[in-house]
Amino acid sequence: MTRLRCFLCRIPPAGVALLFVGLSPCFGWGQNADRVIVNKAVDTLPDEMLSFFQANRQFLVLHAADPEEPSTPDSGTEHNSFIRLDHYGDFPFAALPHVYTAAVSKFSRRTVEMYGLLPWEIGIYSKKLTEAFQAHDWAEAKLTAAALAYYVAAAHDPFNTTLDSTGTLAGQPGVSGRFGTGLVDRYQLFFFVKPNEAAFVRDPTEHAFDMALNAHAWLENVFLADRRAHETMNLYGNEYFDRFYAQVGAILIRQFSDASTDVGSYWMTAWINAGRPPLPPQ
């Protein structure tokens, strides 16, 4: 992200902070992306969990984007769906502690919240789902599973991991929407999303950081593909999207497949940590 750093070095520190406060509410994947990921995640689960999740597949798909709609305007949840990793230096952003209390101690709570809480939010919702399974509160388990799926999916969107969440700083405004919504809406019927079987997640928060780091690594590829697809064009029409998809379709499908695997893995992990309670058939 060399161009981004050059842009920032010309802005006073206070201006940088104000700039990214303005960018913060921008979310990544569109609702169709969330629904594809959650739908495929159900199929990754072991037989002991499958009946319950298959019976509630439609509920989970419909509620996958609920966290995008906070109950009150000042609820503060807008910072839960992203983490601006590149605020903390160069890849792999070793300056940022992965333990929340350590990160707050080093950078202040205000700074950590401003630049996003996504990996820690995944850890919180993983624990909440475990507690719902332990309590046999199946209604709460469904809602929490949907919210957890949303956050896990969000960690696989490269634009949820960067200061340039819209592409404006790179001179490519709207690239995040073209990638996460435009391509999905046009080509999802051609997606061959093939997740792996769910696997136990030993440390939900640490794994969430790994997901975000892996997503961030795709940013330059997406920016470059967007520029190449738009060369010699004035509009972002069908020809542009055909070109863009030809270059990044494989990245998009890979991120969807990995996201579905991880969603199922977090669901299964919460269930195992709860003691593998028998799930109701519906």
Secondary structure, DSSP 4 states (H G I P E B T S, - for coil): -HHHHHHHTTS-HHHHHHHHHHHTT---S-HHHHHHHHHHHHTTS-HHHHHHHHHTHHHHHHTTTGGGS-SSTTS-GGGTT---GGGGSSTT-TTS-SSHHHHHHHH-HHHHHHT--HHHHHHHHHHHHHHHHHTT-HHHHHHHHHHHHHHHHHTT-GGGSSS-SSSTTTT-TTHHHIIIIIHHHHHGGG----PPPP---S-HHHHHHHHHHHHHTTHHHHHHHHHHHHTT-SS--HHHHHHHHHHHHHHHHHHHHHHHHHHHHHHHHHHHHTT-PPPP--
